[in-house]
Amino acid sequence: MTEYYFALYLSYSECLDYYHGKYKSVQVTEDGGKTVRFDAHHLRPFISSLGIRGRFRLTLTAENQFLKLEKIS
């Protein structure tokens, strides 16, 4: 397994674009500087009236397949 840590701050209106499928994937830069992309629908559980704000842990398999996305703060 591989874990990536990153911060994500999106406004509510930006989140709606992801929620409604305007964008199929999200690209973030993890703490070590590597660019990581994953399917945008994984963000849906984290959208609030403020949008998305916080630090996250993305866990992938050894084959780089999505396992889970967790909000850690």
C-alpha positions in Angstrom: 0.0 0.0 0.0 1.0 3.6 -0.6 -0.3 6.6 1.3 -0.3 10.2 0.2 -1.0 13.2 2.5 -2.3 16.5 1.1 -4.4 19.5 2.0 -7.4 20.4 -0.1 -9.4 23.6 0.0 -12.3 24.0 -2.4 -15.2 26.5 -2.2 -18.7 25.1 -2.2 -19.3 26.3 -5.8 -16.1 24.5 -6.9 -17.3 21.4 -5.2 -20.6 21.4 -7.1 -18.6 21.2 -10.4 -17.0 18.0 -9.1 -20.3 16.7 -7.5 -22.2 17.1 -10.7 -19.6 15.4 -12.9 -18.2 18.4 -14.7 -14.8 17.0 -13.8 -14.1 13.3 -13.7 -10.9 13.4 -11.7 -9.0 15.6 -9.2 -5.3 16.2 -9.2 -3.5 17.2 -6.0 0.1 17.7 -5.0 1.0 15.5 -2.0 3.2 16.7 0.8 6.4 15.3 -0.9 5.7 17.2 -4.1 4.4 14.3 -6.2 1.3 14.9 -8.3 -1.5 12.4 -7.7 -4.8 12.0 -9.6 -8.0 10.2 -8.4 -11.7 10.0 -9.4 -13.6 13.1 -8.3 -16.6 11.1 -7.0 -14.4 10.1 -4.0 -14.7 13.7 -2.7 -18.5 13.6 -2.3 -18.6 12.5 1.3 -16.4 15.4 2.4 -18.5 18.3 0.8 -20.1 20.6 3.4 -21.8 24.0 3.1 -18.3 25.5 3.2 -16.9 23.3 0.5 -14.0 21.0 1.3 -11.4 22.1 3.8 -8.8 20.0 5.5 -6.0 17.5 5.3 -6.5 14.1 3.7 -4.8 10.7 3.4 -5.2 8.8 0.1 -4.4 5.1 0.3 -3.6 3.1 -2.9 -2.8 -0.5 -3.5 0.7 -1.6 -4.7 -0.8 -1.5 -8.2 -1.9 2.2 -7.6 -5.6 1.3 -7.4 -7.8 3.4 -5.1 -8.4 1.9 -1.6 -9.7 4.9 0.5 -9.7 8.6 1.1 -9.8 9.8 4.6 -10.1 13.3 6.2 -7.5 13.5 8.9 -8.0 17.0 10.1 
